[in-house]
Amino acid sequence: MFVLKRTEFHKNQETNFMQNLKDITLFLDSYLENNKIADDSWNGLQISSKKTVNKVALAVTAGMETFERAKDVSADLIIVHHGMFWRSANPSITRWDKDRIKFLLDNEISLYASHLPLDKHPEVGHNAQLLKILGFKKESPFGTYAGQQIGFIGKSESEKSLEEIEKTLETEIGAKCKTLAFGKKDISSIAVISGGGDNFGLLFEAIEAEADLYLTGDSTEMYHIARDAKINVVFAGHHATETVGLIALADVLGEEFDIETVFIDVPTGL
């Protein structure tokens, strides 16, 4: 069960929690397969500070509120889904982003980003985790983006009602679902893309795959397509759908390095 309404800690009482930043970075780069995925994000270590890490904070998005809360819990490393540096953004460090970098360096906090690698990962990825908490098994890849598939089709032997799925998303990830209920009332297959999977191409792909439900984050004007194609669509929120992979990754890091991890939730309402 994923609990997002409080801070989650993972630790081993027999360790001193100190690990090498380089070792953690190399593990993440390999485990998330950063070099195999084309992405607009500069995935990997974006800001490097002190060499040792006692505590890791994980959060959805890089920003001063996230950084301040990481400092409050004495984190040395922050892992985020939405980092600071993107290939499509202005590379100049001259404005508000200068204040962000200064804060991290002044407080000896490193920053690591994982965008599409954390969406598509077969174990800790957002999409895999969303299916897991809903009780659906990954059946096949789904969701073509930049020539690669980043989501999954999930299936369940026992059908679940649309209302049950909405309730689970509300309880487990704090989602405030917006639903287009135009398909089957009982769901046995879900096509899932976390975050901003709101483009029509992905909806058409879900329709072509004959999924009972298309689950994504951002809401957009899909009403008439969904109605005419007789498919259900659930918009569960960009932020909410991109928390679950980070929580799963926290568990992996805790086990791999015997280090303390904390998930920092900074809801955006989006």
Buried (B, 14 or more C-beta within 10 A) or exposed (E): EBBBEEEBEBBEEEEEBEBEBEEBBEBBBEBBEBEEBEBEBBBBBBBBBEEBBBBBBBBBBBBEEBBEBBBEEEBBBBBBBBBBBBEEEEEEEEEEBEEBBEBBEEBEBBBBBBBBBBBBBEEBBBBBBBBBBBBBEBBEBBBBBEEBBBBBBBBBEEEBEBEBBBBBBBEBBBBEBEBBBBBBEEBBBBBBBBBBBBBEEBBEBBBEBEBBBBBBBBBBEBEEBBBEBEBBBBBBBBBBBBBBBBBBBBBBBBEBBBBBBBBBBEBEEE
